[in-house]
Amino acid sequence: MKRFTIPCDFGGQKAPFHIYVGEPDPTKHPLQNQAHWLSNEKGGSIPSEVMESFEKLHNIAKENGVSFEELCVYALGSAAGGGGQDSQAATGSGGGGQNSQATAG
């Protein structure tokens, strides 16, 4: 399981939030449960562009028979210029920075 830090919305305020990526159910959105929990328990939301980015990666992983978890590390690390280490999850704009965290472990 890999951890990514993404900017989430809490009543109009953006704040970093950790999401965890593993091998999701192939019939569900990979962040469905975490988005639901964040909304119900913390009053926050994962931005739609982040949800769409992870959904696209999930579809690519399924179509190509590769690990969703490893594809996220590769794709999001590449988008941030970090090669999968010490990067922030992309938000649809290719964003991310090396000062934020994605832990491989």
MOFENPE-V629837 format. One record per backbone hydrogen bond with DSSP energy under -0.5 kcal/mol. NH is the residue of the N-H (numbers start at 1). CO is the residue of the C=O. If there is no record, write none. Layout:
# MOFENPE-V629837
NH|CO ; NH|CO
This chain:
# MOFENPE-V629837
2|21 ; 3|103 ; 4|19 ; 5|101 ; 6|4 ; 6|17 ; 8|6 ; 8|15 ; 9|45 ; 10|8 ; 10|13 ; 11|43 ; 13|10 ; 15|8 ; 17|6 ; 19|4 ; 21|2 ; 24|22 ; 28|25 ; 32|29 ; 35|31 ; 36|32 ; 37|33 ; 38|34 ; 39|35 ; 40|36 ; 41|37 ; 42|37 ; 42|38 ; 43|39 ; 44|38 ; 45|9 ; 47|7 ; 50|47 ; 51|47 ; 52|48 ; 53|49 ; 54|50 ; 55|51 ; 56|52 ; 57|53 ; 58|54 ; 59|55 ; 60|56 ; 61|57 ; 62|58 ; 63|59 ; 64|60 ; 65|61 ; 65|62 ; 66|61 ; 71|67 ; 72|68 ; 73|69 ; 74|70 ; 75|71 ; 76|72 ; 77|72 ; 77|73 ; 78|74 ; 79|75 ; 80|76 ; 81|78 ; 82|77 ; 83|77 ; 85|82 ; 86|102 ; 89|5 ; 100|97 ; 103|3 ; 105|103
